[in-house]
Amino acid sequence: MVSAQFTWSAPWGSLFASGGYLQHAMNGAVVDTDIGYPFSLSLDRNREGMQSWQAGVNYRVTPQLTMTFAPVVTRGYESSQRAVQIKGLGLLGAINYRIEEGSLEGMNIFLAADKGREKRDGSALGDRLNYWDVKMSIQYDFMLR
């Protein structure tokens, strides 16, 4: 498995690009094949000969509010027999808000929606997979004084 992410930061936010290749499917409990793709929720990357490519932007609307837009493309095979080719395309939109004052100072709220489509002609799962994933997390960091 080879995976990398490059990020360019600016005062208004950041641009990022990720790429990865997985030769053989791995046990997900041992290795997280999604580790280089923090901005994609739904597309499966733990398959045979899987390539993944993603580019995106994080735009800082205010010092507390950031919006993310990140498409991802995958290509690979469903199994080691390579009988069923996978062609995936996903699009993620996300909002992140950090509370910087008051009794909830340090709370971080993240909401993301990801639309994924895969073409898998001949798959037992169906020739076309279409799905939505939604993720929300609330993290509260505080300092003990």
N, C-alpha and C positions, 0 to 999 in steps of 0.2 A: 504494500500500500504506500502510495506517495500522495501527499496532500500539502498544499501551501495556500496562504492568504497574504495578500499585499494590501496595505492601507495607506492612503495619502490623506493626511489631516490638514485642515485649514480652519480659519476662524469661523466660517459658516457651517462647518460639518466635516464630512469625509467622503472619499470615494474608495471603494474596495473591489478587489477581484480575487476569486478563489478558483483553484483547479485541483483535480485529483484523479487518481487512477487506482483501481483495485483489480488485481489479476484474478483472484479467486475469492469467493464468498467466505467470510470469516465469522466466528462465533461472536455475536454482538455483545455478549457478557464480558468478553476478554478485551476486544478492541472496538472503540466507538468510531465507526466509519463516517459519522456525521460531524466529527470534531472540527473539521476545517470549514464547516458550513453552518455557522450559527444563525444565519438568516434564511434558512429553509426548513420547513417543518415536515412536509409530506412526501417528497419524492424519495423512493427507495434507492439507496446507493450501495447496499451490501449484496451485490450480485456478481456474476462472472464478467470479467473484462469490462468493468464499469468505468466510464469516464464521466466526470461531473465538471461543469463550468458555471461560474456565477459571477455577476458584476452588479454593483449596486451603489446607492448613495444614501448617506445619512445627512439630513438637512436640519440644522439647529434653528428652529423657528424663534425660540426665546432661549435664554440660558437654562431654563427648566424643561422645555419641550423639544423633542427631536422626532422627526418623521423619517421612516426608512422605506425605500423602494428597491427591490432586489429580484430580478429574474434569474432562473437557474435552468440549465439544459443538461440532460443525462443521456448517455448512450451505453448500451451493454447487452447482456444476455441473461435470461431468466435462470438458466441452470448450466452446469458444466458441459452438457451435451450441445449447447449453443443452438438449439433448435428454434427457440423463440427470442427474437430480438426485441429489446426494450428501447423505445424512443420517448423520453420524457421532457416535459416543459412545465415549469412552475413559475408563479409570480407571487411575491410576498409584499404586503404592505404592513407597516407597523408604526405604532406611536409609543413613545417612552416619555414619561413625566416624572420629574424628581421634585419633591417638596423640599424647599430650602429654608423655611422658617416656620415657627409655631411649634405646637406640641408634637406634630408628626414630622418634624425636620429629619431628613435622611431617608424618608420613605420613597421607594422607587416603584412605579407602576408601569408595566409593559403589556401591551396588547398587540397581537399580530394575527393576521388572517392570510392564509396561503392557499391559492388555487392551483391544483396540480392536474395535469393530463398526461396519460401515458398511452402509447400505441404498442400493443403486444399481440400481433397477429398470431393466432393459433394457441394462445394461452388458455389454461383451464380457468383462469380468473376472468376471461373475456378479452375480446380484441381491443377494447378501449376502456381505460379506467379514468374516471373523472371524479375528483373529490376536493373537498374543502377541509382544511385544518384550521382551528382557531386555538390560540394559546394566550393565556393571561397569567402574569406572575406579579405578585406584590412582595417586595423585599423591604424590610425595615432595618436600617443600620443605625445604631446608636452607640454613644460612648459612655462608659461608666466612669464617673469622676470621683 
